[in-house]
Amino acid sequence: MNFGLIIIGDEILSGKRQDKHLPKVIELLAARGLQLSWARYVGDDRERITAVLRDAAASGDVVFSCGGIGATPDDHTRQCAAAALGLELALHPQARDLIIQRMKDVAAEQGTVFEPDRADNVHRLNMGVFPHGAEIIANPYNKIPGFSLGRLHFVPGFPVMAWPMIENLLDGPYAHLHGGHRQTERSVIVFGAMEASLTPLMEALEAEHAGVKVFSLPSVDHPQWGRHIELGVKGSEADSQTAFNSLKAKLHQFGASLGPEMVR
């Protein structure tokens, strides 16, 4: 099972706000032996959001979409999800009840009377207008729910809300996948070599060790090692160890100057 992440909002692309979702979702997945396969950023443009969500649905991946599920003019995710999947929008009964309970709680906190027919309260119910067939994602922060459509999961853009909601999904319907992508990364610092000259070695290593990925991370100004290449392999514990031993043997045959080794 692959995992994808969509982050929606002009404020991210303009630099007004810095995205925090990508590193956090990577962290949440890694803690459960899983990994992120892809991520997409998209602004508040209905046509683009719809296209991205249509691709996400077609992928069959588990996808978390952060942002744009509110009820202001720049929130388009609910409408785009419906368009992408060819579904009608309707007020979700459970979402309605949760939003009303939230409004009652706020009124009680403020010492005011809850007025359900007041214009702003009626408008808030739009946050529960989801594509037909959507399932609720509970929001432990303020009760305003997100929603799921199969493997597509829509949560708010606020990290304080989004992250617990994603965690609950990972530990709920996807708990059986934990550990499924657990990998070990082993690498060594290589001095005085160029990537182009090491490419045949890397290709041969991947051909010899199915299921292992070879990676190369060059650096020209590292504060400790200066110009170097971090060359390594990534795979299961056993496969990565075998492939790494082969990698070092090939590097010695190549005559490479090797530095520190790392395991992650």
Steps between C-alpha positions, in 0.01 A plus 500: 500500500636841401435821691461843343458851637325802347548844653256766385520877537629815332665601827749214467591572139534875564726445799262671740502180704758224515373147449536278805289210380757328277768437766237409760322247279836346411571475873158347581538242226860413590403440864268226371742342255339675203619758251366777282506421128407843364382850589326775305455872571213686337358849539140606551395435142197276448605360164847404623376357830240291318764364263736413785223324693389310192856372454520411869179299483620316190829409668340268753740637762415610851499879468479768769384841378566795730317829467209669330211320669358808672207713384665824387523605133860377470414149625434273205605150605155362583357617169803377306488157665139467389584609146803270479296194598175599328303527824230733625551720808269476800499590866630195686267424795780404739709800395198724555456369855868544580505857367186589695652354816811708440291816461315419821831451682631834378181678604523342846866603532408858408198505729258566213189328372544268203295628206488228232318720248748787520657559158858427603399177673304385198804576283725289725299193407658524155812350657302176518394498135694203365489285186231233515624184673774674698597364840583724794854552631473603864674823599610477866597868506166672438255233375481648144553183297697411195381235256612193312411372155646152482876540536487879457498677836431873535612688811538871589812697423562577868773265630344489849194339341644319199776303669290324767241420234765343275645308795157359583460382142842338498431322829144410402416377149866475399642344816540168319754663266739601776851377432420425139756745363757483776838543338860537602730748329875437495746737341866594483679825426700483176777752439658600171253337262245635253141378477534426129788261562308321777177463303588163337586365845166617637306353209675165541423496870126561446494229232660252741280578800128504423295710740796721596528863396838661447536872566763766450508833686784724382619800698745771397537697822428277799637665819660174617581292193525763228436374147373142515225257402287313750438171324261248648227241478147479641291189557406241760748441783642182348495617138659836578782336696579258218482773236712736709774242539496458123507878454811537716673217317430663166623837628825344619543341157432840349779645714274748677603677819237421764405692811245447778215251471143576609193293582154657520 
